[in-house]
Amino acid sequence: MKREPRTGINTLVVGGGIGGLTFAIEAHRKGHDVRVLERNDEGQYSGTYLPIQLSTSKRTKLTNRQVRSS
């Protein structure tokens, strides 16, 4: 992972869910020192199915494109 030069900024992320980890990765890439705190020893989503889907508006746009191209 490419990292920009260190900024000297210390960042504390409370919560190791998908949002917290995404932020932590990006902050690290920007050169910040990051520490993540998570209450659950195994991680918030350990062994859990986490579906990520397109938003409704994106689905509508995809459907409209498919209709136009037919």
N, C-alpha and C positions, 0 to 999 in steps of 0.2 A: 504494500500500500504506500503510495507516494505521500510524503508529509512535507508541508511547508516549514520554513524555519521556526524555531521555538519563539513563542510570543511572551513567555513568562507569566501567562494567565493560568491560574489554577481553576478548574471547573469541577463542581460536584454535581452529579446527576443522581437524583433520588428516584429509584424505580428502574428495574432492568427489563421492562416490557419492550415492545417493538418501537415505541416512540422514544423512550429513554436511550435504548441502544443505538438507534439511528442517529439521534443527536450526538451521542458520545463518539461515535465513529467519525461523524463530520467535524466535530470540534477537534478531535485528535488530528485529523487531516489538515486542519487549518493551523496547527502548531500549538494548540493549547494542551496543557497537562490535564488529563481527565481521570476522575475516580467515580465509579458507579457503585451506589449502595442499593442492595436488594434485600428485602425482608426474608424471602424464601431461599433456603440454602441451595435448592436445585434450580432456581430461576423461576420466574413468574409463569412461563408457559411450558414447563417441563412435561413432556409427554402429552400435551394438549394439541388438538387439531386447531389451527388458526387459519381460517379461510380469508383470503384477500381477493376481493372481486372488483370488477370495473364498476364505476358509479352508474346510476341509472341514466344520466345524461349521455355518458359515453356509449352505453348500450344502444340508446335511441339513435345516435349518430351513426353507429356501425350498421344498424338495421336499415337506416335510410340510404346509406351508400350502397348496400347490397341490393336494395330495390331498384335504385337508379341504374346500376350496372347490368341488370337483367334484361 
